[in-house]
Amino acid sequence: MSRRRMSLPLLLSVFLISCENENIVDTQYSKTGGQSCIIEQKTSPAARQGDAVMDYEIMKTEEEWRELLTPEQFHVTRQKGTERAFTGEYWNEKTEGVYHCVCCGQELFDSNAKFDSGTGWPSYWRPVQEENVQLETDGSWGMIRTEVLCRRCGAHLGHVFNDGPAPTGLRYCINSASLKLEER
């Protein structure tokens, strides 16, 4: 019996199927040609019904959110919008403190983990607590990204990428409109 080598397309198919089965949300290639994946934090099956999230601690109607938030905050956090680069309140903020969710007040990011990514959005290399954020696959705009949401209320915050500084190598690219800074 001869041993045959698997073709590259077949290997890629096997990899993608295994990634799909593991809730992979991003694939990245290293300089050495290796491939790695970012695994999605899982949401319970009961959490989703269509596109509506059903089990957040804080839930409001669209009208209640509109009354609570500015039009830009509503667009970003409830409609998954993005503010223009270099226009948000916190992209170049140097004040020490903790950034909270503008919708529910959940602690999200500390200024100690903030860095200048040059992208025009506030960037952090880690959240205050991993359990305060939720990561989900975002396939909008013809690309696969990892969306960052507030775990308490489901507010869209931004996206996380694998091009950040040590020690995590992550860049949480977050919209200013989704944050409220509480100074130390």
Secondary structure per residue as TSV (DSSP state, phi and psi in degrees):
chain	resnum	aa	ss	phi	psi
A	1	M	-	360.0	125.9
A	2	S	-	-89.8	146.5
A	3	R	-	-92.3	124.9
A	4	R	-	-106.8	145.8
A	5	R	-	-83.7	140.9
A	6	M	-	-76.4	141.9
A	7	S	-	-73.5	156.3
A	8	L	H	-57.4	-45.5
A	9	P	H	-59.9	-37.8
A	10	L	H	-66.9	-44.3
A	11	L	H	-60.2	-43.0
A	12	L	H	-62.5	-41.2
A	13	S	H	-61.3	-45.2
A	14	V	H	-61.0	-44.3
A	15	F	H	-60.8	-46.7
A	16	L	H	-64.4	-38.4
A	17	I	H	-64.1	-43.7
A	18	S	H	-65.6	-36.6
A	19	C	H	-64.0	-42.7
A	20	E	H	-61.0	-40.9
A	21	N	H	-69.3	-21.2
A	22	E	T	-100.6	13.8
A	23	N	T	59.4	43.1
A	24	I	E	-73.4	135.7
A	25	V	E	-113.7	-10.1
A	26	D	E	-157.4	143.9
A	27	T	E	-119.4	138.6
A	28	Q	E	-135.9	146.6
A	29	Y	E	-108.4	133.1
A	30	S	-	-86.2	170.2
A	31	K	T	-64.5	-22.9
A	32	T	T	-89.9	3.0
A	33	G	S	93.2	-5.5
A	34	G	-	-72.0	163.0
A	35	Q	E	-125.5	139.9
A	36	S	E	-136.7	164.1
A	37	C	E	-127.5	155.2
A	38	I	E	-102.8	126.9
A	39	I	E	-92.8	133.9
A	40	E	-	-72.0	140.9
A	41	Q	-	-69.6	128.8
A	42	K	-	-78.5	142.8
A	43	T	-	-107.1	137.1
A	44	S	-	-60.6	145.4
A	45	P	G	-55.6	-31.1
A	46	A	G	-72.2	-13.3
A	47	A	G	-73.0	-23.7
A	48	R	E	-115.8	135.7
A	49	Q	E	-138.6	99.4
A	50	G	T	67.7	-128.6
A	51	D	T	-98.0	-1.8
A	52	A	E	-89.8	130.3
A	53	V	E	-84.7	132.0
A	54	M	-	-106.9	-13.5
A	55	D	-	-125.7	33.1
A	56	Y	-	-77.4	148.5
A	57	E	S	-60.9	-39.9
A	58	I	S	-113.8	117.1
A	59	M	-	-129.0	135.2
A	60	K	-	-136.2	160.6
A	61	T	-	-75.6	164.7
A	62	E	H	-57.8	-40.5
A	63	E	H	-63.1	-41.4
A	64	E	H	-64.8	-41.8
A	65	W	H	-63.5	-41.7
A	66	R	H	-61.7	-36.1
A	67	E	H	-70.1	-33.0
A	68	L	H	-80.6	-32.7
A	69	L	S	-111.5	157.3
A	70	T	-	-71.1	163.6
A	71	P	H	-55.8	-40.7
A	72	E	H	-68.0	-43.1
A	73	Q	H	-60.7	-42.4
A	74	F	H	-62.1	-46.3
A	75	H	H	-59.5	-45.1
A	76	V	H	-71.6	-52.9
A	77	T	H	-80.1	-34.6
A	78	R	H	-102.5	-23.5
A	79	Q	H	-112.2	9.6
A	80	K	-	59.6	40.5
A	81	G	-	-82.8	176.6
A	82	T	-	-136.6	131.2
A	83	E	-	-76.5	156.8
A	84	R	-	-66.8	145.1
A	85	A	T	-59.5	145.0
A	86	F	T	63.9	20.2
A	87	T	-	-117.9	-17.9
A	88	G	S	-72.5	156.1
A	89	E	T	-59.9	-33.9
A	90	Y	T	-109.4	1.9
A	91	W	T	-58.3	-32.1
A	92	N	T	-119.9	20.4
A	93	E	-	-72.1	134.1
A	94	K	-	-113.8	-3.9
A	95	T	-	-64.3	137.8
A	96	E	-	-79.3	138.7
A	97	G	E	164.8	-166.3
A	98	V	E	-118.2	133.8
A	99	Y	E	-93.1	124.5
A	100	H	E	-108.4	160.1
A	101	C	E	-66.0	129.4
A	102	V	T	-67.5	-22.6
A	103	C	T	-84.3	-42.9
A	104	C	T	-127.7	-7.4
A	105	G	-	87.6	0.8
A	106	Q	-	-58.0	134.3
A	107	E	E	-66.9	129.4
A	108	L	E	-119.2	-55.3
A	109	F	E	-137.3	145.3
A	110	D	E	-103.7	145.0
A	111	S	G	-61.2	-22.9
A	112	N	G	-65.6	-21.4
A	113	A	G	-103.0	8.0
A	114	K	E	-86.2	143.2
A	115	F	E	-146.5	160.5
A	116	D	-	-87.2	105.7
A	117	S	-	-88.6	-11.0
A	118	G	S	77.7	7.4
A	119	T	S	-91.1	-18.7
A	120	G	S	94.9	5.1
A	121	W	S	-124.6	152.1
A	122	P	-	-58.1	133.8
A	123	S	E	-129.2	140.9
A	124	Y	E	-135.5	148.3
A	125	W	S	-93.3	-5.0
A	126	R	S	-166.6	155.3
A	127	P	-	-81.6	167.0
A	128	V	S	-57.1	-48.7
A	129	Q	-	-136.6	130.6
A	130	E	G	-54.9	-37.2
A	131	E	G	-73.8	-6.4
A	132	N	G	-83.6	-13.8
A	133	V	E	-120.3	156.1
A	134	Q	E	-123.9	136.3
A	135	L	E	-110.6	135.2
A	136	E	E	-140.8	156.7
A	137	T	E	-69.7	134.1
A	138	D	E	-124.6	111.2
A	139	G	-	-101.5	17.5
A	140	S	G	-73.7	161.1
A	141	W	G	60.7	26.8
A	142	G	G	71.6	19.9
A	143	M	S	-141.4	159.4
A	144	I	-	-102.0	120.9
A	145	R	E	-131.4	171.7
A	146	T	E	-107.4	112.5
A	147	E	E	-81.5	144.0
A	148	V	E	-110.6	127.4
A	149	L	E	-125.2	155.6
A	150	C	E	-74.5	126.4
A	151	R	T	-70.2	-24.2
A	152	R	T	-78.0	-39.0
A	153	C	T	-126.8	-5.1
A	154	G	-	80.4	12.3
A	155	A	-	-64.5	135.5
A	156	H	E	-71.6	127.2
A	157	L	E	-107.0	-41.0
A	158	G	E	162.9	-140.9
A	159	H	E	-140.0	159.7
A	160	V	E	-119.1	139.9
A	161	F	E	-129.3	162.0
A	162	N	S	-93.1	29.9
A	163	D	-	-122.5	31.0
A	164	G	-	-93.2	179.9
A	165	P	-	-79.9	168.5
A	166	A	T	-66.2	152.8
A	167	P	T	-91.0	-11.3
A	168	T	T	-91.8	-28.0
A	169	G	-	74.8	10.5
A	170	L	-	-105.3	151.1
A	171	R	E	-128.1	103.1
A	172	Y	E	-81.5	105.6
A	173	C	E	-96.0	105.9
A	174	I	E	-118.7	140.2
A	175	N	-	-73.3	131.7
A	176	S	G	-57.3	-35.9
A	177	A	G	-64.0	-15.7
A	178	S	G	-94.3	-1.0
A	179	L	E	-118.7	156.2
A	180	K	E	-136.9	122.4
A	181	L	E	-85.4	128.5
A	182	E	E	-108.0	109.2
A	183	E	E	-68.1	149.8
A	184	R	-	-81.4	360.0
